[in-house]
Amino acid sequence: MKFIIENKVFETLNELSVAVVVAKNIDNTKKIDDISSMLEENILNAEKDFDNIKVKESEYIKCYRDAFQKLNINPNKFMCSIEALLTRISKKKGMPNINAIVDLVNAVSIKYKLPMGAHDLDSMKEDFYIRYSKKGDIFIPFGETESEEVDENELVYVSSNDVRTRRWIWRQSEHGKIVETSSNIIFPIDSFLGVNDDRAINARDELSSLLSKFFNCTIEVGMINAENNYIEF
């Protein structure tokens, strides 16, 4: 299988760079106290980081808001995932424990202040893409069962015609979400060359190390951008 960024995407987001972790043979059925503690600690640290600072005005978020505007997505109406996460935390609303993998991704995402996805590979029949949506693409909103059609020319994460994340990094689908039975997972970390790709690499490497430590799983890592727009795994 491949993970590919469609070349057309770089015409608008020419510095887009996605760090990638692919982990296989995960046992996600157990609660791991060390991960819960890590998540709690990183939440408390982020609360302090954004004390009296608006998340949307921070240096960590500006590049994503600028990218949304380039994509004709209103960042005030459709808040990118990391801005939404950090805004919730800055209001001291915390984060619920979901399962070990989701809690781990949230912990690392909060620490590095980067948008990080997690998608179940076993639910994909074809290659995984970041591309512009086309006629026939569908999306199942998180927490729902009915699919909806996606407007054409919207930047999405998608496999076949099954959209996994709408408006690039806004909202993830119900289909392919990480549950206790998920065992083969791809984790994309979206960043920009020369802006925060160094933090994305650090986040990727820490995530892969923690996955190995806690889950003893098989791991591959990579980075895709305009010069090398896909990885195969």
URVENVEN-V373125 format. One record per residue. N is the residue number from 1. OMEGA is omega in whole degrees, -180 to 180 (* if undefined). Layout:
n=N omega=OMEGA
n=N omega=OMEGA
This chain:
n=1 omega=178
n=2 omega=168
n=3 omega=-167
n=4 omega=167
n=5 omega=179
n=6 omega=-176
n=7 omega=-179
n=8 omega=-179
n=9 omega=-176
n=10 omega=175
n=11 omega=178
n=12 omega=-180
n=13 omega=-172
n=14 omega=-179
n=15 omega=-180
n=16 omega=-180
n=17 omega=-176
n=18 omega=173
n=19 omega=-172
n=20 omega=169
n=21 omega=173
n=22 omega=-178
n=23 omega=-177
n=24 omega=179
n=25 omega=177
n=26 omega=169
n=27 omega=-175
n=28 omega=-174
n=29 omega=-174
n=30 omega=172
n=31 omega=-179
n=32 omega=-173
n=33 omega=-179
n=34 omega=178
n=35 omega=178
n=36 omega=179
n=37 omega=179
n=38 omega=179
n=39 omega=-180
n=40 omega=-180
n=41 omega=-179
n=42 omega=174
n=43 omega=180
n=44 omega=179
n=45 omega=180
n=46 omega=176
n=47 omega=179
n=48 omega=-178
n=49 omega=-176
n=50 omega=175
n=51 omega=-179
n=52 omega=176
n=53 omega=177
n=54 omega=-178
n=55 omega=-175
n=56 omega=180
n=57 omega=-176
n=58 omega=180
n=59 omega=-178
n=60 omega=-171
n=61 omega=-173
n=62 omega=-177
n=63 omega=180
n=64 omega=177
n=65 omega=177
n=66 omega=179
n=67 omega=177
n=68 omega=180
n=69 omega=176
n=70 omega=-180
n=71 omega=-177
n=72 omega=174
n=73 omega=180
n=74 omega=-176
n=75 omega=176
n=76 omega=179
n=77 omega=-179
n=78 omega=-176
n=79 omega=179
n=80 omega=-170
n=81 omega=-177
n=82 omega=176
n=83 omega=179
n=84 omega=-179
n=85 omega=-178
n=86 omega=176
n=87 omega=176
n=88 omega=-178
n=89 omega=-179
n=90 omega=177
n=91 omega=178
n=92 omega=176
n=93 omega=177
n=94 omega=178
n=95 omega=177
n=96 omega=170
n=97 omega=-176
n=98 omega=169
n=99 omega=-170
n=100 omega=-178
n=101 omega=-180
n=102 omega=178
n=103 omega=179
n=104 omega=179
n=105 omega=179
n=106 omega=-180
n=107 omega=-179
n=108 omega=178
n=109 omega=180
n=110 omega=-179
n=111 omega=-175
n=112 omega=179
n=113 omega=-178
n=114 omega=174
n=115 omega=-180
n=116 omega=178
n=117 omega=174
n=118 omega=-174
n=119 omega=-180
n=120 omega=-178
n=121 omega=-177
n=122 omega=178
n=123 omega=-179
n=124 omega=178
n=125 omega=-177
n=126 omega=-179
n=127 omega=-179
n=128 omega=-174
n=129 omega=153
n=130 omega=-178
n=131 omega=175
n=132 omega=-178
n=133 omega=180
n=134 omega=-178
n=135 omega=180
n=136 omega=177
n=137 omega=-179
n=138 omega=-176
n=139 omega=174
n=140 omega=-179
n=141 omega=-178
n=142 omega=178
n=143 omega=-179
n=144 omega=-178
n=145 omega=-177
n=146 omega=179
n=147 omega=176
n=148 omega=177
n=149 omega=-180
n=150 omega=177
n=151 omega=178
n=152 omega=175
n=153 omega=172
n=154 omega=-180
n=155 omega=-174
n=156 omega=162
n=157 omega=-172
n=158 omega=169
n=159 omega=-171
n=160 omega=177
n=161 omega=-176
n=162 omega=-177
n=163 omega=-178
n=164 omega=175
n=165 omega=179
n=166 omega=178
n=167 omega=177
n=168 omega=-177
n=169 omega=-179
n=170 omega=-173
n=171 omega=-176
n=172 omega=-178
n=173 omega=170
n=174 omega=-178
n=175 omega=179
n=176 omega=178
n=177 omega=-176
n=178 omega=178
n=179 omega=-175
n=180 omega=-178
n=181 omega=179
n=182 omega=-177
n=183 omega=179
n=184 omega=-166
n=185 omega=172
n=186 omega=-178
n=187 omega=174
n=188 omega=179
n=189 omega=-173
n=190 omega=-180
n=191 omega=-180
n=192 omega=180
n=193 omega=178
n=194 omega=180
n=195 omega=-179
n=196 omega=180
n=197 omega=177
n=198 omega=177
n=199 omega=178
n=200 omega=177
n=201 omega=178
n=202 omega=178
n=203 omega=178
n=204 omega=-176
n=205 omega=177
n=206 omega=178
n=207 omega=-179
n=208 omega=179
n=209 omega=-179
n=210 omega=176
n=211 omega=178
n=212 omega=-178
n=213 omega=-172
n=214 omega=-172
n=215 omega=177
n=216 omega=-175
n=217 omega=176
n=218 omega=-172
n=219 omega=169
n=220 omega=178
n=221 omega=178
n=222 omega=177
n=223 omega=178
n=224 omega=-180
n=225 omega=-175
n=226 omega=-179
n=227 omega=180
n=228 omega=-166
n=229 omega=176
n=230 omega=168
n=231 omega=178
n=232 omega=-177
n=233 omega=*
